[in-house]
Amino acid sequence: MAGTLLLDSEGLSKLYLNDRLIVAYVAAAMQEGVRVATTVMTVLEADSERVNQARCAWVLSRIDVVEVTVPLMKSSAGLLRTHGLRGRKYASDAVLAAAALAASKPVTVLTSDPEDLTLLCGPGVEIVKV
């Protein structure tokens, strides 16, 4: 693999809605052999009544969905403790950050929340605001 592109809930929601910028990012990544992924937590967070469920299923069939395993949960919890964060406000971001840190490098995260993900991921992950 040539790296990883991870989507947060806003990136995934925009992909569901066929946003031109996000579709272009994902298409370019796939064309270059970059793994495109998100997490189970992100899928739950991005679920919306305004999105056609058939479209959601199609999008999810084309990208990797990282499961929340015990090791990923422990890594996420460690990130929260390290940065003095807690609660559901940060849980999904912590899972995404832990997945990013474990993913094939280089890693880019498309997010609407660059501050929290920059803090959680550190300098080894490129964070792009969408």
KOLMI-120841 format. One record per residue (C-alpha): z, x, y; residue number from 1; residue in three letters. Coordinates in Angstrom, 2 decimals. Each point is the difference from the previous one (the first is absolute). Example, Ala and Ser with C-alpha at 12.3 -4.5 7.8 and 13.67 -1.06 7.14 Angstrom:
# residues 2
       c3       c1       c2    n  res
     7.80    12.30    -4.50    1  ALA
    -0.66     1.37     3.44    2  SER
This chain:
# residues 130
       c3       c1       c2    n  res
     0.00     0.00     0.00    1  MET
    -0.63     1.01     3.57    2  ALA
     3.24    -1.33     1.44    3  GLY
     1.49    -3.40     0.64    4  THR
    -0.35    -2.73     2.62    5  LEU
     3.00    -2.35     0.05    6  LEU
     0.09    -3.37     1.74    7  LEU
     3.11    -1.57     1.50    8  ASP
     0.27    -3.78     0.32    9  SER
    -2.02    -0.14     3.22   10  GLU
    -2.73     2.20    -1.50   11  GLY
    -0.10    -2.13    -3.15   12  LEU
     0.03    -3.24     2.01   13  SER
    -2.91     1.25     2.07   14  LYS
    -1.87     0.98    -3.15   15  LEU
     0.58    -3.51    -1.35   16  TYR
    -1.42    -1.37     3.26   17  LEU
    -3.04     2.32    -0.17   18  ASN
     0.92     1.89     3.18   19  ASP
    -2.92     2.32     0.77   20  ARG
     2.10     3.08     0.79   21  LEU
     2.13    -0.25    -3.14   22  ILE
    -2.99    -0.83    -2.20   23  VAL
    -1.75     3.09     1.41   24  ALA
     3.05     2.22    -0.69   25  TYR
     0.26    -1.29    -3.57   26  VAL
    -3.75     0.23    -0.68   27  ALA
    -0.15     3.57     1.33   28  ALA
     3.03     1.00    -2.08   29  ALA
    -1.45    -1.50    -3.16   30  MET
    -3.37     1.64     0.63   31  GLN
     1.76     3.38     0.26   32  GLU
     1.94    -0.56    -3.21   33  GLY
     3.31    -0.58     1.79   34  VAL
     2.46    -2.24    -1.83   35  ARG
     0.72    -3.16     2.02   36  VAL
     3.38    -1.53    -0.74   37  ALA
     2.93    -2.07     1.14   38  THR
     3.31    -0.98    -1.56   39  THR
     1.23    -3.15    -1.70   40  VAL
     2.44    -0.43     2.91   41  MET
    -2.89     0.15     2.46   42  THR
    -1.98    -2.60    -1.95   43  VAL
     2.99    -2.35     0.22   44  LEU
     0.46     0.69     3.70   45  GLU
    -3.70    -0.56     0.79   46  ALA
    -0.29    -3.27    -1.93   47  ASP
    -1.01    -2.78     2.36   48  SER
    -1.15    -3.58    -0.14   49  GLU
    -2.78     0.83     2.48   50  ARG
    -1.74     2.25    -2.50   51  VAL
    -2.17    -1.37    -2.78   52  ASN
     1.74     0.87    -3.27   53  GLN
    -3.31     0.78    -1.70   54  ALA
    -0.67     2.58     2.73   55  ARG
     3.47     1.49    -0.54   56  CYS
    -0.59     0.26    -3.74   57  ALA
    -3.38     1.65     0.56   58  TRP
     1.45     2.56     2.45   59  VAL
     2.89     0.80    -2.34   60  LEU
    -2.42     0.49    -2.89   61  SER
    -1.71     2.77     1.96   62  ARG
     3.08     2.02     1.03   63  ILE
     2.97     1.46    -1.84   64  ASP
     3.30    -1.85     0.28   65  VAL
     2.95     2.34    -0.50   66  VAL
     2.82    -1.59    -1.98   67  GLU
     3.59     0.40     1.10   68  VAL
     1.46     2.04    -2.82   69  THR
     3.56     1.31    -0.24   70  VAL
    -1.08     3.50     1.12   71  PRO
    -1.89    -1.46     2.99   72  LEU
     3.03    -2.16     0.86   73  MET
     2.29     3.05    -0.11   74  LYS
    -2.38     1.98     2.20   75  SER
    -0.19    -2.92     2.46   76  SER
     3.78    -0.33     0.10   77  ALA
     0.31     3.74     0.60   78  GLY
    -2.39    -0.22     2.97   79  LEU
     2.04    -2.84     1.49   80  LEU
     3.27     1.91    -0.43   81  ARG
    -1.49     3.21     1.40   82  THR
    -1.10    -1.77     3.17   83  HIS
     3.03    -2.29     0.37   84  GLY
    -2.05    -3.17    -0.53   85  LEU
     0.92    -3.01    -2.09   86  ARG
    -0.86    -3.59    -0.72   87  GLY
    -3.08    -2.04    -0.61   88  ARG
    -1.55     0.97     3.35   89  LYS
    -0.66     3.48    -1.39   90  TYR
    -0.26    -0.64    -3.76   91  ALA
    -3.76    -0.57    -0.18   92  SER
    -0.71     2.96     2.29   93  ASP
     2.25     2.22    -2.13   94  ALA
    -1.83    -1.00    -3.18   95  VAL
    -3.36     0.67     1.68   96  LEU
     1.26     3.36     1.30   97  ALA
     1.30     1.01    -3.44   98  ALA
    -3.37    -0.96    -1.51   99  ALA
    -1.76     2.06     2.70  100  ALA
     2.17     3.04    -0.69  101  LEU
    -0.74    -0.26    -3.74  102  ALA
    -3.75    -0.61     0.42  103  ALA
    -2.87     2.46    -0.40  104  SER
    -0.43     2.01     3.19  105  LYS
    -1.27    -0.27     2.66  106  PRO
     1.60    -3.38     0.74  107  VAL
    -0.79    -2.36     2.87  108  THR
     1.94    -3.19     0.67  109  VAL
    -1.56    -2.79     2.04  110  LEU
     2.87    -1.82     1.70  111  THR
     1.01    -2.21     2.89  112  SER
     3.39     1.76     0.00  113  ASP
    -0.72     3.69     0.57  114  PRO
     3.49     0.86     1.28  115  GLU
     1.92    -0.98    -3.13  116  ASP
    -2.58     1.39    -2.41  117  LEU
    -0.30     3.28     1.90  118  THR
     3.78     0.37    -0.24  119  LEU
     0.11    -0.88    -3.70  120  LEU
    -3.07     1.99    -1.08  121  CYS
     0.43     3.11     2.09  122  GLY
    -2.79     2.36     1.03  123  PRO
    -1.74     0.16    -3.38  124  GLY
    -1.54    -3.47     0.34  125  VAL
    -2.53    -1.06     2.62  126  GLU
     1.02    -3.28     1.63  127  ILE
    -2.75    -2.07     1.67  128  VAL
     0.87    -3.03     2.15  129  LYS
    -2.13    -3.08    -0.68  130  VAL
